[in-house]
Amino acid sequence: MAEFLLDLSNAARSYLDILDKKPFRQVTSKMLDLMKNPYPNDSIQLKGQKRKLHRVDIGEHRIVYEVVGNVVMIAKIDKRNDGTVYKL
């Protein structure tokens, strides 16, 4: 199985910059997992979006992403209880 490439939006990069060590490791580990399997069992496709976005949970954080060809494009990373995670 071929690995996928990873592309982070500016918003995702900015969010990673403010994370503490433990959540940073958890989130980046999940992103690396998405490179191997962009549609894991815990991935959910978001409804009501123009793009085919998915999300995965990592502790109190969510990663919103889409797969385009062989690239996993990370659109946003945010806290799950924060309603802004879906505002792209």
N, C-alpha and C positions, 0 to 999 in steps of 0.2 A: 504494500500500500504506500503510495507516494505521500510525502509530507506536504502540508499546505504552507504557504508563506503567511506572514503576519504583518498587518498594516494598522498602525494606531493613529486615530485622529488626534488633533491638537488637544481636544478636551480630555481624551483618555490619558494622554501623556501628562497633562497638567494634574489630573487627579492622582496618578501614580506618584507624582512628586510630593504630595502632601500626606501620603499614607505612612503609618508607622511600620516598623520592620516586619512584624508578624502578618498583618493584613497584606502588606506588599508581597511577601513571599507566597501567601495563599493565592492572591489574584494573579501574580505572574505565573505561578505553577499551573493554574487553570488555563491561562492563555496558551501556555506551551502544550497542554493537553489538547486544546482546540486545534492546534496545528496538526496533531495526529488524527484526531477524530472531531470534525467540526459539528457533528450532530450527535452528541452523547445522549444517553437516556434522560438526563435531567434538563435537556435543552427544550425550550418551549418557543414556538413561533408566535410572534406578536401579531395581534389582529388590528385592523384599522390603520395600517401603515401602507404607504405607497411602495416602500421597499420591502423586500422579504427579510425582515429582521427577526433575530432569535435572541433569547436571553438565557443566561445560566446564573445560578446563585452560588456564591461563595461566602459562607458565613453571613455577615450583615451587608454584603456588597453584591451588586449585580453587574454583569457584563452584557451589554447590548451590542450585537454584531450582525454582520451579514456575510455570506460567502459568495464571492464573485469569481468564477473560474476556479483557480487554485489558490486564491487569496482569502484569508479570514480577515475581514476589515472590522476592527473594533471601533464602533461608533461612540460609545460612552461607557464609563464606569462610574457608579455612584452607589450611595447607600440604598438598601432596599426599601426602607421605610420613608424615603424621601420621594415624593411624587414627581420630582423633576427628572428622574432617571429616564423617563419615557418622552421627555420633551427634547426633541432633536432639532 
